[in-house]
Amino acid sequence: MTIEIKLTPGDLSFAQHEGVARYNYNRAKGHDASGQSGATWVEQVAHEVSGCLGELAIARWLDNFPFSTFADRKEGDVGPFEVRATAYATGKLLLQKNDNPERKYLLVTLPTVYTAYIHGWMWGYEGMVDEYYNTSMRNPCFAIQQQYLKDPRSLMHG
């Protein structure tokens, strides 16, 4: 079920540049996660960079690279899909209460700088149920374990 995607030095360079741009954009818009979770600015930038790497992995897999900047994006992270990425190999798909329940969310793990694994996907409404709500996270959220996700290949068939 898991799909391995190899990333390149160029992907890492782009993700670093774009991640810092997203961090700065969010601060300029008044969004500062440090007050909610206690995350340092370093953790926030790392979060943005890993998110970019996850999106690049999905884009590489689908051969559908985003051409708009983060600030101009109106659709999903990559085409119609939302991407959640983590450096934890056993990471979960994390959804927030304000996420769109009508979107498809994909989980990507980044065990090394140049390797990404696409583990699966789930509709927002399927994951936003009480059984997945986890209050032990730094920011309580819906946390779906990998074994409950749909095979990512099923997205290729409609």
N, C-alpha and C positions, 0 to 999 in steps of 0.2 A: 504494500500500500504506500509506503514512503517513497518519495521521489528525491534523488540526490541531484543537486545543481552545483556545478563548479563556478565559482566567482573568479574574477580577474583582478589584477592590481588596478586596472582602470575603474572597475566597479567600486572598489574600496575608496579610491580617490574621489570619485563622484559622490559616494555616500557621505564621506567626511565633509565635503564642501556643502552638499545639500542639507546635511544634518545640522550644521552650524547655521545655515540660512534659515532653516525651519525654527531652530531655537530662537534666533533673533526676531523672526517674524512673530512668533507666539508672544515674546516679551513685549514687542511693540504694540500688539493687540490687547495687552493687559492680561494675558494668560500666563500665570506663574505657578507651576506645580509645586514649588518648594513649600508653600504655605499649607498645602493639603497633606502631603505625604512625608515632608521632611527631606525630600530628595535634594541633593546638592546640585549646583549647576553642572558639575561634571557628570553626574548620573543622568541629568536631563539631556545633555548633549549626546551621551552614549546611547540613550534611549532613541533619540532622533536618528542617529547614525545606524543603529541596528534596524530600525524601522525601514530606512532607505534600502539597506541590504536585503531585507525580506521582500520588499517590493521589487527590487532588481531580480531576485531569484524567481519570483512569479512571472515577471515580464520576460525573462529569458526562457522560461518553460513555455509560456504561451506565445512567444515571439510577438509581444505586444508592448512595446516600450512607451512609457508616458512621455509626451512632448510638451506638456504644460508645466509651469512652475507650481510649486506647492500653493502659493498664494492665489493662483488662478484656477486651481483645480475645482471642478464642479461635480465630476463623476466620482467613482470610487478610486481607491489607491492605484489600482491597475485595471483599466477597463471598468467592468461592473463590480469588481471584487474589492473587498476590504482585506487588508493584510495585517496580521499581528505577528510580530517576530520577538524571539527571545534567545539569549545565549545559553539558556539551560536546556540540555538534551531532553530532559523529561518535562519540559515546560508545558503549560496548559494554554489553551485558547482563552484569552481574557476579554470579557465584554463588560461594558459599563451600562448602567441603567439608561443613559441618554443615547446609547448607540441605536442606529436604525434597525428595527427588528426585521425589516423587509430586505436586508442586504445579506449577501453571502460572505462569510468571514473565513479566511484561510489561516492556518497556523504554519509558520516557518521557524525552525530552530537553526541556530548558527553556532555549531560546536567548534568551528575553527574560522579563521578570518576568510578563507577562500572556499568554504564548504557550507552549503545550506541544504536543509532537508524540509521538503513540503510534506507535512504529516496528514493533512486532511482539511475538511471544511464543514461548516454548519451554518444554517440559516440563523440569523439573529434571534428570531422568535423561538427557535428550538433550544437555544442556549440560555435564554433569559427566563429561566424557570427556577423556582425556589430550590430544587435539589442541587443546582450548581452554584448557588450563592455561597460565597466563602467570606466569612467575617474575620478570618485569621490572616488575611493578606494585609500588607501595609495600607493599601487602599481597598476596602471591601469591594468585591466585584463578583461577577459570574466567572467561574474558573472551570473550564471543561477539559477533562483529561483526554489524552490523545486517543485512547481506545474507543471513545464515543464519537469520534469524528468520521465523516464519510470519506471514502477513497477519493483523493483529488482527481483521479482519472475520470470519475463520473461527471465532472464539469465539462469534459470534452464532448459529451454526448447530449448536450442540451441542458 
